[in-house]
Amino acid sequence: MNLQLATKEIKSAHVIPELRDMLKLLFENFKLPIPIQTLELDSALSKQLIIIFEGSNSIITEFKLDAPAGFSINNKGEGYLRLPEKKFLFSFWHHVMEDQGDAELKGGSCFIPFQPAFSQLRTAYDYFLNQEGRVTQGLNREEYINQLAIQGLTHVEVNGLGSPMGLENGPKGETYPMFYTYCPAMDQFVYSELNKGLYPFYYLSNNLEYMKQNAAMARKRGLVPGMLSFEPRSVPESFFQRYPMLRGARVDHPFRSFLPRYNMTITHPVVLNHYWEMTQKLIREVPDLGFFTIWTNDSGAGFEHTKSLYVGRNGGAYLVREWKDDQEIAKLAGDNALQFMRNILEAGREINPDFRVITRLESFYGEHDVMWDGFGNGLDVETASLVARGWDMPYTHAKYQDSKVLNGGGLHHQGLDPTETSKKNELKEKGANAAFYFGMGPQLMFAPLMGIPYPKLVWKRLSSLKSAEIEEIVVYGGTFPPSKVPYFANYEMLRKFQYDSDADPDELIRKMAEKWTGGKATEVLVNAWAAIEKAVEYFPNVSTLYNTIGFTWYRLWTRPLVPDIEAISPNEREYYEDMMCTTPHNPNNTDLSKDVLFNIASVEHCSKAMNQMDEFVWPAIDMAINLLGQAIAEIHPPPDVLQDQFIRTKALKCWLMTQRNVAAWVTGVHNYINCKDIAEKKMSKSIIDQMIDLEIDNMDELHDLFNQDIEIIALMNTGESPLMYGKDIQNQIRIKQDLMKKYRHLEPRIDPDYMMKKAATRI
């Protein structure tokens, strides 16, 4: 008897009352013909399916069910489902129905054990649900959260702004207000007596309702809702007009902002009480709020006197009373940050005893040891590496041993040092959990593309985490909306790994390809994925910023790559400059190797990266495109998945080609300017000319991809912003091409005094 047929014969279910709606939703997901009234609580012992969760002692006693966790059913359709926590229900049931649905009953019964690879899969910086992608056209949040539950997520970040932008404003020309639209702080949802009236009540109410809706949708699927905020974040200057002695640290980036931003001094007990009150208000609104993740020292947030504050160690008057050496200040700053986190932890645990507070260590490189000693008893860590100090990753690129991993937790971060395990265990002994980043979807690579597949590399990353005895995973960026990305091999592998980590990944990939193609093009899809994986694995990372948010920030798909960017007239540049996440004096406006005072792409690295892409990336990506294209031409009708993967692979090639051409721009322009030899200048100019030809052709390819029904990137539902492209992108691509043709013959030039000249220009 087929297992799936057996489960369809279930007539009723004995459920705990609070799980009734969850089960209703579950059965609707799988279209099981079970009348809703049969889910009513019933004490009869003759039911054919028993759903029991650990801790429901009265139910366990009533049924005298002394059996291991998992799913059990006999050939009469009688059995039980037992899980330790409801957060696993949707993903495990999906595993039973989809992955084990063709299993034959043996000996009159079938048992599928519950053996998850990880105890927790938590989202962080959920691009679509809470961050800039929440204003994507056609986004269905309920569908999205349902997908998270099926893919195995157990904890979901739920705090997003209910409006497209926050209320932060600033002087003309600065970009800082943009950074307040993501990871919104607690004071964007609730107020305390201290800051009451600082933000309009309607604004707070709108944001809180958005958060509560997300939490409710997560709760219906058994998931644990939580928050991710930049804290302690700056507050409007009007607050300090009322309380001048509560001014804390200056937390803005002086190059990106034209107005200093300050937060409250968290050393003061009044401010700690303010955060205590806000924490408890939030948890009363969302009683099952299970975690609060703190990112800091960036985007208008920071801890007093910590070393990584953009303007250096600074803060209120109550922590450092006179000049002290760096070590003593680090101790005071670290202890102050820990006190703030424990304050939130204790406030939360008064209402929800399971509440935990999490932070990442990178920003505390100056206070690392102090922070490390203070973790424990519910104060946790999330990270790409516990061995690292600061942002410098102690791992090398998977294919280029002379290059470091730039995106920790991503596809090039394969393998973990054994020290990670011992460090994790050290924290665990103190009652602190350590969660590691897993970034194979939005944000950590290939932004703003959607649905780039590399399933074998996903399995490899997850296997390395499990081998290192890592128990908690942070799914960086969340997932993709299934209506926009119906075939996402990466997270299918994540879901399968969670409940079958000993399986053969090649066999799983083959079965997935067979299912999605209906057996018509199994080998084609498997081989195409392998070719895509080779291409992305050999991608050398031109710049950490350009791999992620910077690709959109700096409009790499719509700004013209010409030898002298500044020569383009201001009127001609405004179509993209108006929406760049930049300031008028940022060197990146005319020099792609720089951003503010950073060198983000060296000439040496770009020269090497350009050649590496030409040698390794194009043969692999072209193989994938040819395999898919040929199958589409030969199979009538072709499976939908082939067209979907074909378009996404072509979009990936366009993205990679622009990355290659940015590297060529940096190489050609800088070498031309800096060398004196005529032959070298001629060679540099030929690199630029080739780059221009390639990018113009590349934009033709990209332009046409937007005519397809398949969405390759997330576009804003209305207009555009410095954080997202808008629906006018095709028109901007054509303008880019025209400007590249018009200005391609200019002599390469970068004004070395651009920053200073622009800084003295009236806005």
LINVEN-V982242 format. One record per residue. N is the residue number from 0. PSI is psi in radians with two decimals (* if undefined). Layout:
# LINVEN-V982242
n: (N/N)
psi: (PSI/PSI)
This chain:
# LINVEN-V982242
n: (0/1/2/3/4/5/6/7/8/9/10/11/12/13/14/15/16/17/18/19/20/21/22/23/24/25/26/27/28/29/30/31/32/33/34/35/36/37/38/39/40/41/42/43/44/45/46/47/48/49/50/51/52/53/54/55/56/57/58/59/60/61/62/63/64/65/66/67/68/69/70/71/72/73/74/75/76/77/78/79/80/81/82/83/84/85/86/87/88/89/90/91/92/93/94/95/96/97/98/99/100/101/102/103/104/105/106/107/108/109/110/111/112/113/114/115/116/117/118/119/120/121/122/123/124/125/126/127/128/129/130/131/132/133/134/135/136/137/138/139/140/141/142/143/144/145/146/147/148/149/150/151/152/153/154/155/156/157/158/159/160/161/162/163/164/165/166/167/168/169/170/171/172/173/174/175/176/177/178/179/180/181/182/183/184/185/186/187/188/189/190/191/192/193/194/195/196/197/198/199/200/201/202/203/204/205/206/207/208/209/210/211/212/213/214/215/216/217/218/219/220/221/222/223/224/225/226/227/228/229/230/231/232/233/234/235/236/237/238/239/240/241/242/243/244/245/246/247/248/249/250/251/252/253/254/255/256/257/258/259/260/261/262/263/264/265/266/267/268/269/270/271/272/273/274/275/276/277/278/279/280/281/282/283/284/285/286/287/288/289/290/291/292/293/294/295/296/297/298/299/300/301/302/303/304/305/306/307/308/309/310/311/312/313/314/315/316/317/318/319/320/321/322/323/324/325/326/327/328/329/330/331/332/333/334/335/336/337/338/339/340/341/342/343/344/345/346/347/348/349/350/351/352/353/354/355/356/357/358/359/360/361/362/363/364/365/366/367/368/369/370/371/372/373/374/375/376/377/378/379/380/381/382/383/384/385/386/387/388/389/390/391/392/393/394/395/396/397/398/399/400/401/402/403/404/405/406/407/408/409/410/411/412/413/414/415/416/417/418/419/420/421/422/423/424/425/426/427/428/429/430/431/432/433/434/435/436/437/438/439/440/441/442/443/444/445/446/447/448/449/450/451/452/453/454/455/456/457/458/459/460/461/462/463/464/465/466/467/468/469/470/471/472/473/474/475/476/477/478/479/480/481/482/483/484/485/486/487/488/489/490/491/492/493/494/495/496/497/498/499/500/501/502/503/504/505/506/507/508/509/510/511/512/513/514/515/516/517/518/519/520/521/522/523/524/525/526/527/528/529/530/531/532/533/534/535/536/537/538/539/540/541/542/543/544/545/546/547/548/549/550/551/552/553/554/555/556/557/558/559/560/561/562/563/564/565/566/567/568/569/570/571/572/573/574/575/576/577/578/579/580/581/582/583/584/585/586/587/588/589/590/591/592/593/594/595/596/597/598/599/600/601/602/603/604/605/606/607/608/609/610/611/612/613/614/615/616/617/618/619/620/621/622/623/624/625/626/627/628/629/630/631/632/633/634/635/636/637/638/639/640/641/642/643/644/645/646/647/648/649/650/651/652/653/654/655/656/657/658/659/660/661/662/663/664/665/666/667/668/669/670/671/672/673/674/675/676/677/678/679/680/681/682/683/684/685/686/687/688/689/690/691/692/693/694/695/696/697/698/699/700/701/702/703/704/705/706/707/708/709/710/711/712/713/714/715/716/717/718/719/720/721/722/723/724/725/726/727/728/729/730/731/732/733/734/735/736/737/738/739/740/741/742/743/744/745/746/747/748/749/750/751/752/753/754/755/756/757/758/759/760/761/762)
psi: (2.31/2.36/-0.77/-0.67/-0.67/-0.77/-0.49/-0.26/0.01/2.30/-0.51/3.00/2.45/2.08/2.66/2.41/-0.77/-0.18/-0.01/-0.85/-0.61/-0.75/-0.64/-0.82/-0.68/-0.86/-0.56/-0.66/-0.72/0.15/0.76/2.33/1.18/1.98/2.44/-0.61/-0.35/-0.10/0.06/2.61/2.26/2.28/-0.02/2.58/0.04/0.26/2.66/-0.26/2.22/2.15/2.03/2.44/2.47/2.40/-0.30/1.21/-0.66/-0.69/-0.75/-0.74/-0.74/-0.72/-0.11/0.78/1.72/1.40/2.72/2.74/2.47/-2.83/2.24/2.39/2.56/-3.10/0.00/-0.05/0.26/2.43/-2.79/2.80/2.13/2.17/2.64/-0.52/2.64/-0.31/-0.28/-0.08/-0.93/-0.79/-0.69/-0.69/-0.67/-0.71/-0.76/-0.82/-0.71/-0.81/-0.51/0.14/-0.37/0.19/2.45/2.45/2.27/2.33/0.45/0.06/2.87/2.37/2.20/1.90/2.65/1.80/1.30/2.55/-0.58/2.51/-0.31/2.36/1.90/2.41/2.62/2.42/1.04/1.79/-0.84/-0.63/-0.68/-0.40/-2.67/-0.48/-0.08/-0.24/0.37/2.45/2.35/0.26/2.24/1.84/-0.64/-0.78/-0.71/-0.84/-0.61/-0.69/-0.70/-0.78/-0.74/-0.64/-0.11/0.03/2.43/-0.47/2.33/2.22/2.26/-0.08/1.76/2.77/2.47/-0.07/2.83/-0.56/2.76/3.09/-0.06/2.37/3.09/-3.09/2.75/2.37/-0.30/2.78/-0.06/-0.64/-0.47/-0.61/-0.05/0.01/-0.30/2.78/0.94/2.47/2.94/-0.62/0.04/-0.04/-0.62/2.92/2.86/3.10/-0.47/-0.74/0.27/2.26/-0.11/-0.68/2.55/2.45/-0.61/-0.61/-0.83/-0.72/-0.73/-0.80/-0.73/-0.69/-0.70/-0.78/-0.77/-0.63/-0.80/-0.77/-0.70/-0.71/-0.62/-0.77/-0.69/-0.32/0.21/0.07/2.69/2.05/2.65/-3.05/2.65/2.05/2.59/2.10/2.77/2.20/2.81/2.76/2.77/2.61/-0.42/-0.47/-0.73/-0.26/-0.49/-0.65/1.24/-0.46/0.05/0.24/2.31/-2.16/2.62/2.17/0.01/2.93/1.96/-0.42/-0.58/-0.32/2.63/0.00/2.11/2.40/2.38/2.57/3.11/2.60/1.89/-0.09/-0.47/2.36/-0.52/-0.67/-0.69/-0.69/-0.63/-0.81/-0.61/-0.82/-0.76/-0.71/-0.82/-0.60/-0.77/-0.76/-0.47/-0.56/-0.62/1.42/-0.47/0.32/2.00/-0.32/2.71/1.93/2.29/2.07/2.65/3.08/0.75/2.79/0.77/0.42/2.67/2.77/2.44/2.34/0.24/2.67/-0.50/0.09/2.40/-0.56/0.14/3.06/2.17/2.92/-2.92/-3.09/-0.03/-0.05/-0.92/1.88/-0.35/3.06/2.29/2.92/2.90/-0.66/-0.72/-0.67/-0.70/-0.70/-0.79/-0.76/-0.74/-0.79/-0.64/-0.73/-0.73/-0.67/-0.72/-0.79/-0.70/-0.59/-0.79/-0.71/-0.83/-0.66/-0.75/-0.69/-0.29/-0.49/-0.80/1.80/-0.32/0.01/2.43/2.67/2.37/2.53/2.92/2.62/-0.29/-0.76/-0.23/0.65/-0.47/-0.22/0.38/-0.89/-0.66/-0.80/-0.77/-0.76/-0.41/-0.20/2.62/2.90/0.75/-0.05/1.91/3.07/2.50/2.57/2.89/-0.38/2.23/-0.27/-0.50/2.68/2.09/-2.66/-0.08/1.89/2.36/0.51/2.62/2.74/2.47/-0.51/-0.27/1.71/-0.25/0.08/2.44/2.72/2.21/-0.40/1.52/2.31/-0.07/-2.90/-0.46/-0.08/1.51/2.25/2.65/2.44/2.44/-0.44/-0.47/-0.69/-0.79/-0.63/-0.74/-0.75/-0.58/-0.74/-0.72/-0.65/-0.43/0.01/0.37/2.31/2.64/2.02/2.43/2.54/2.43/1.93/1.60/0.38/-2.30/2.58/-0.92/-0.29/2.57/0.27/2.40/0.36/2.67/2.35/0.55/2.15/2.30/1.20/-0.64/-0.65/-0.58/-0.85/-0.69/-0.76/-0.80/-0.67/-0.68/-0.64/-0.78/-0.68/-0.53/0.14/0.49/2.30/-0.40/2.33/2.40/1.95/1.68/2.14/-0.23/-2.57/-2.91/2.52/2.25/-0.45/-0.40/-0.56/1.44/-0.34/1.68/1.68/-0.58/-0.86/-0.29/-0.69/-0.63/-0.81/-0.76/-0.67/-0.66/-0.64/0.01/0.98/-0.24/0.01/2.85/2.00/-0.61/-0.71/-0.70/-0.74/-0.72/-0.78/-0.68/-0.76/-0.70/-0.73/-0.82/-0.50/-0.05/0.42/0.05/-0.41/0.77/-0.92/-0.63/-0.84/-0.72/-0.80/-0.60/-0.77/-0.72/-0.69/-0.71/-0.75/-0.70/-0.72/-0.84/-0.52/-0.54/-0.05/2.16/0.07/1.57/-0.75/2.39/-0.72/-0.75/-0.41/-0.40/-2.15/-0.51/-0.40/-0.69/-0.77/-0.85/0.32/0.84/-0.44/-0.17/-0.14/2.49/2.36/1.64/2.85/-0.47/1.61/-0.65/-0.35/-0.37/2.32/2.61/-0.70/-0.63/-0.46/-0.31/-0.42/-0.50/-0.55/-0.58/-0.51/0.13/2.46/1.22/2.96/2.80/-0.38/0.25/2.16/-0.42/-0.37/-0.50/-0.12/1.89/-0.13/-0.12/2.72/2.17/-2.11/0.20/2.56/1.90/-0.13/1.75/2.70/-0.74/-0.83/-0.74/-0.70/-0.76/-0.78/-0.71/-0.81/-0.65/-0.68/-0.73/-0.61/-0.73/-0.62/-0.84/-0.74/-0.66/-0.81/-0.61/-0.61/-0.78/-0.78/-0.74/-0.73/-0.83/-0.75/-0.73/-0.71/-0.70/-0.66/-0.51/-0.45/2.21/2.05/2.63/2.52/2.49/-0.61/-0.55/-0.79/-0.72/-0.88/-0.54/-0.85/-0.73/-0.60/-0.67/-0.66/-0.69/-0.73/-0.71/-0.73/-0.80/-0.67/-0.70/-0.69/-0.78/-0.72/-0.51/-0.76/-0.69/-0.66/-0.85/-0.78/-0.92/-0.83/-0.82/-0.71/-0.67/-0.77/-0.67/-0.39/2.70/-0.34/2.30/-0.71/-0.69/-0.69/-0.71/-0.71/-0.74/-0.70/-0.59/-0.59/-0.72/-0.78/-0.77/-0.73/-0.76/-0.77/-0.80/-0.73/-0.63/-0.80/-0.68/-0.68/-0.51/-0.80/-0.82/-0.78/-0.78/-0.46/-0.50/-0.12/-0.12/2.83/-0.29/2.20/2.07/-0.45/2.83/2.21/2.55/2.58/-0.50/2.29/-2.59/2.97/2.93/-0.23/-0.23/2.58/2.74/-3.11/-0.08/0.18/-0.62/-0.74/-0.70/-0.58/-0.73/-0.69/-0.74/-0.83/-0.78/-0.74/-0.61/-0.67/-0.66/-0.67/0.24/-0.45/0.10/2.70/2.36/2.34/2.43/2.11/1.99/-0.31/0.23/-0.85/-0.83/-0.66/-0.80/-0.55/-0.41/0.24/2.38/2.50/*)
